[in-house]
Amino acid sequence: MNRAALKDPAWVRWSLTALALTFLLAFLALPLAAVLTEALRKGVGAYAASLGGEDTLAAIRLTLIVAAIAVPLNLIFGLCASWAIAKFDFAGKAWLVSLIDLPFSVSPVISGLIYVLLFGAQGLFGEALRDHGVRIVFAVPGIVLATIFVTFPFVARELIPLMEQQGRDEEEAALTLGAGGLRTFLSVTLPNVKWGLLYGVLLCNARAMGEFGAVSVVSGHIRGLTNTMPLHVEILYNEYDFVGAFAVASLLAVLALVTLGAKSALEWWHRDELAAAARH
């Protein structure tokens, strides 16, 4: 077959490229530029003052703390779940996959309400928690739980198809040569999926820092205590503090861009290894 016949005409390639660039400009570049413009409308001094406010710093700290707790837990869950699903056969496997996908189909607001119904003052376990002095809803534990719920599919969903594609031959060979289960995982399975794992962690972290719906329901919107950065943006905007709101929003955007930049840099530095893994 003539290879030239398989190539699209130049005008098709250029049209598709222009369409893609137009969408990126309209739905990504321009909104980011608008956020930065509004954040700096009153100058760098006002921008810095907005980010240096006590409530804003508390929101930044809480966002980072929640992400620092939720992401490692989801990393552990994602590794365990994907390893079990891809490498073993067991009853209920299809159900487990469906449950992992559940947060993708459930509204974050609904997931937040679930925790209120379970751990709120009038919830199923509310009275028992109150008797023992434990507070989950309208406190940091509730925010962490809600964040974990909406983000736990990301790592697992990146790893499951990757592990299934790789099959079980290498693990079975390692076991045949006398390696134990843990050593096989650390020496064979984990190195083969490290780039998919990294991508899943980056997605999980970005969603954890930017989550609004579920956190909004369980947080109580207590300034300086239970407001994460997305919630703080809403409060500042509703108070007509547009510079403050867009300053915090720009910081969230910068964190997302840093995450994307770190991923791209790692891919660039290890491009030969990634190409070899793809061929494998």
C-alpha positions as CSV (number, residue, x, y, z in Angstrom):
1,M,0.0,0.0,0.0
2,N,1.3,3.5,-0.8
3,R,2.3,5.2,2.4
4,A,1.7,8.6,0.9
5,A,-2.0,7.7,0.5
6,L,-2.3,7.2,4.2
7,K,-1.2,10.8,4.9
8,D,-3.8,13.5,5.5
9,P,-3.7,16.5,3.2
10,A,-1.8,19.4,4.6
11,W,-4.9,21.6,4.9
12,V,-6.5,18.9,7.2
13,R,-3.4,18.8,9.5
14,W,-3.2,22.6,9.7
15,S,-6.9,22.9,10.3
16,L,-6.9,20.4,13.1
17,T,-3.8,22.0,14.7
18,A,-5.4,25.5,14.4
19,L,-8.6,24.1,16.0
20,A,-6.7,22.6,18.9
21,L,-4.7,25.8,19.5
22,T,-7.9,27.8,19.4
23,F,-9.5,25.7,22.0
24,L,-6.4,25.9,24.2
25,L,-6.3,29.6,23.8
26,A,-10.0,30.1,24.5
27,F,-10.4,27.7,27.4
28,L,-7.0,27.7,29.0
29,A,-4.6,30.5,28.2
30,L,-7.2,33.4,28.2
31,P,-8.8,32.4,31.5
32,L,-5.4,32.0,33.2
33,A,-4.4,35.4,31.8
34,A,-7.6,37.0,33.1
35,V,-7.0,35.6,36.6
36,L,-3.5,36.9,36.7
37,T,-4.6,40.3,35.3
38,E,-7.3,40.7,38.0
39,A,-4.9,39.5,40.7
40,L,-2.4,42.2,39.8
41,R,-4.9,44.9,39.0
42,K,-3.9,47.0,42.0
43,G,-0.2,46.2,41.8
44,V,2.3,43.7,43.2
45,G,2.0,45.2,46.7
46,A,-1.7,44.6,46.9
47,Y,-1.2,41.1,45.5
48,A,1.4,40.2,48.1
49,A,-0.7,41.7,50.9
50,S,-3.7,39.6,49.8
51,L,-1.6,36.4,49.9
52,G,0.0,37.4,53.2
53,G,-3.3,37.7,55.1
54,E,-3.8,35.5,58.1
55,D,-6.9,33.8,56.8
56,T,-5.3,33.3,53.4
57,L,-2.1,31.7,54.9
58,A,-4.3,29.4,57.0
59,A,-6.2,28.3,53.9
60,I,-2.9,27.6,52.1
61,R,-1.6,25.6,55.0
62,L,-4.8,23.6,55.3
63,T,-4.8,22.9,51.6
64,L,-1.2,21.6,51.7
65,I,-1.9,19.5,54.8
66,V,-5.0,17.9,53.3
67,A,-3.1,17.1,50.1
68,A,-0.1,15.7,52.1
69,I,-2.4,13.3,53.9
70,A,-4.8,12.3,51.1
71,V,-2.2,11.8,48.3
72,P,0.0,9.2,50.1
73,L,-3.0,7.3,51.3
74,N,-4.4,7.2,47.8
75,L,-1.0,6.2,46.5
76,I,-1.0,3.2,48.9
77,F,-4.6,2.3,48.0
78,G,-4.0,2.7,44.2
79,L,-0.9,0.4,44.3
80,C,-2.7,-2.3,46.3
81,A,-5.9,-2.2,44.4
82,S,-4.3,-2.1,40.9
83,W,-1.8,-4.9,41.8
84,A,-4.7,-7.1,43.1
85,I,-6.9,-6.4,40.1
86,A,-4.3,-6.8,37.4
87,K,-2.2,-9.7,38.8
88,F,-4.8,-11.9,40.6
89,D,-8.1,-13.5,39.9
90,F,-10.7,-13.4,42.8
91,A,-14.4,-13.3,43.4
92,G,-15.8,-9.7,43.2
93,K,-13.1,-8.3,41.0
94,A,-15.6,-6.6,38.7
95,W,-17.3,-5.1,41.7
96,L,-14.1,-3.7,43.1
97,V,-13.4,-2.0,39.7
98,S,-16.8,-0.5,39.7
99,L,-16.4,0.8,43.3
100,I,-13.1,2.4,42.3
101,D,-14.9,4.3,39.5
102,L,-17.7,5.4,41.9
103,P,-16.3,8.9,42.7
104,F,-16.2,9.6,38.9
105,S,-20.0,9.2,38.7
106,V,-21.1,10.6,42.0
107,S,-21.3,14.4,42.5
108,P,-18.7,15.7,45.0
109,V,-21.6,17.5,46.8
110,I,-23.3,14.1,47.3
111,S,-20.1,12.6,48.6
112,G,-19.8,15.4,51.1
113,L,-23.4,14.9,52.2
114,I,-22.7,11.2,52.8
115,Y,-20.1,12.1,55.4
116,V,-22.5,14.6,57.0
117,L,-25.1,11.9,57.3
118,L,-22.5,9.5,58.8
119,F,-20.5,11.8,61.1
120,G,-22.6,14.9,61.5
121,A,-24.2,15.9,64.8
122,Q,-27.5,14.2,63.7
123,G,-25.7,11.5,61.7
124,L,-25.5,7.8,62.2
125,F,-22.3,8.0,64.3
126,G,-22.7,11.6,65.4
127,E,-23.9,10.9,69.0
128,A,-21.1,8.3,69.7
129,L,-18.5,10.7,68.3
130,R,-19.8,13.5,70.4
131,D,-19.7,11.4,73.5
132,H,-16.0,10.7,72.9
133,G,-15.1,14.2,72.0
134,V,-14.3,13.4,68.4
135,R,-15.2,15.9,65.7
136,I,-15.1,15.0,62.0
137,V,-17.6,17.2,60.2
138,F,-16.8,20.9,60.2
139,A,-13.2,20.0,61.1
140,V,-10.0,18.9,59.4
141,P,-10.7,15.1,59.5
142,G,-13.9,15.6,57.5
143,I,-12.1,17.6,54.9
144,V,-9.4,14.9,54.6
145,L,-12.1,12.1,54.3
146,A,-14.0,14.0,51.6
147,T,-10.8,14.7,49.7
148,I,-9.7,11.1,49.8
149,F,-13.1,10.0,48.5
150,V,-13.1,12.2,45.5
151,T,-9.4,11.5,44.6
152,F,-8.9,7.8,45.3
153,P,-9.6,6.6,41.7
154,F,-6.8,8.6,40.1
155,V,-3.8,6.5,41.0
156,A,-5.6,3.1,40.6
157,R,-7.1,4.1,37.3
158,E,-3.7,5.0,35.9
159,L,-2.1,1.8,37.1
160,I,-4.8,-0.9,36.4
161,P,-4.6,-0.8,32.5
162,L,-0.8,-0.4,32.6
163,M,-0.4,-3.5,34.8
164,E,-2.9,-5.5,32.8
165,Q,-1.0,-4.7,29.6
166,Q,2.3,-5.8,31.1
167,G,0.8,-9.1,32.2
168,R,2.1,-11.5,34.8
169,D,5.1,-13.1,33.0
170,E,7.8,-11.1,34.7
171,E,6.4,-11.6,38.2
172,E,5.9,-15.3,37.6
173,A,9.5,-15.5,36.4
174,A,10.8,-13.7,39.5
175,L,8.8,-16.0,41.8
176,T,10.1,-19.1,39.9
177,L,13.7,-17.8,40.6
178,G,13.0,-17.7,44.3
179,A,12.0,-14.1,44.9
180,G,9.3,-13.4,47.5
181,G,6.1,-11.5,46.9
182,L,7.4,-8.2,48.4
183,R,10.7,-8.4,46.6
184,T,8.9,-9.2,43.3
185,F,6.7,-6.2,43.8
186,L,9.6,-3.8,44.6
187,S,12.0,-5.2,42.0
188,V,9.8,-6.0,39.1
189,T,6.2,-4.6,39.4
190,L,7.0,-1.1,40.8
191,P,9.8,-0.2,38.4
192,N,7.6,-1.1,35.4
193,V,4.8,1.2,36.5
194,K,6.7,4.1,38.1
195,W,5.8,6.6,35.4
196,G,2.1,5.7,35.4
197,L,2.3,5.9,39.2
198,L,3.9,9.4,39.1
199,Y,1.2,10.6,36.6
200,G,-1.6,9.3,38.8
201,V,0.0,11.0,41.9
202,L,0.2,14.3,40.1
203,L,-3.4,14.1,39.0
204,C,-4.5,13.1,42.5
205,N,-2.5,16.0,44.0
206,A,-3.9,18.5,41.6
207,R,-7.5,17.4,42.3
208,A,-6.9,17.3,46.1
209,M,-5.7,20.9,46.1
210,G,-8.5,22.1,43.9
211,E,-11.5,20.2,45.3
212,F,-14.4,22.4,46.1
213,G,-17.8,20.6,46.2
214,A,-17.2,17.8,48.8
215,V,-15.0,20.0,51.0
216,S,-17.5,22.8,50.9
217,V,-20.2,20.5,52.4
218,V,-18.1,19.1,55.3
219,S,-16.0,22.1,56.1
220,G,-18.5,24.5,57.7
221,H,-16.6,27.5,56.0
222,I,-14.9,28.5,59.3
223,R,-12.4,31.2,58.3
224,G,-8.9,30.5,59.4
225,L,-9.8,26.9,60.5
226,T,-11.6,24.8,57.8
227,N,-11.4,26.9,54.7
228,T,-9.1,25.5,52.0
229,M,-7.9,27.7,49.1
230,P,-10.9,27.0,46.8
231,L,-13.3,27.8,49.6
232,H,-11.4,30.9,50.5
233,V,-11.6,32.1,46.9
234,E,-15.4,31.9,47.1
235,I,-15.6,33.8,50.3
236,L,-13.3,36.6,49.1
237,Y,-15.2,36.8,45.9
238,N,-18.6,37.0,47.7
239,E,-17.2,39.8,49.8
240,Y,-16.2,41.7,46.7
241,D,-12.5,41.4,47.5
242,F,-11.7,40.6,43.9
243,V,-8.0,41.2,44.1
244,G,-7.8,38.8,47.1
245,A,-9.9,36.2,45.4
246,F,-8.0,36.3,42.1
247,A,-4.7,36.3,44.0
248,V,-5.5,33.0,45.8
249,A,-6.9,31.7,42.5
250,S,-3.7,32.6,40.7
251,L,-1.7,30.7,43.4
252,L,-3.8,27.6,42.8
253,A,-3.2,28.0,39.0
254,V,0.5,28.4,39.6
255,L,0.5,25.2,41.7
256,A,-1.2,23.4,38.9
257,L,1.3,24.7,36.4
258,V,4.2,23.7,38.6
259,T,2.8,20.2,38.9
260,L,2.4,20.0,35.1
261,G,5.9,21.4,34.6
262,A,7.4,18.9,37.0
263,K,5.7,16.1,35.1
264,S,7.0,17.4,31.7
265,A,10.5,17.9,33.1
266,L,10.7,14.3,34.4
267,E,9.4,13.0,31.1
268,W,12.1,15.0,29.2
269,W,14.9,13.9,31.5
270,H,13.9,10.3,31.3
271,R,12.6,10.2,27.7
272,D,14.9,7.4,26.6
273,E,13.7,5.2,29.5
274,L,10.1,6.0,28.8
275,A,10.5,5.1,25.1
276,A,12.1,1.8,26.1
277,A,9.2,1.1,28.5
278,A,6.7,1.9,25.7
279,R,8.4,-0.5,23.3
280,H,8.4,-3.2,26.1
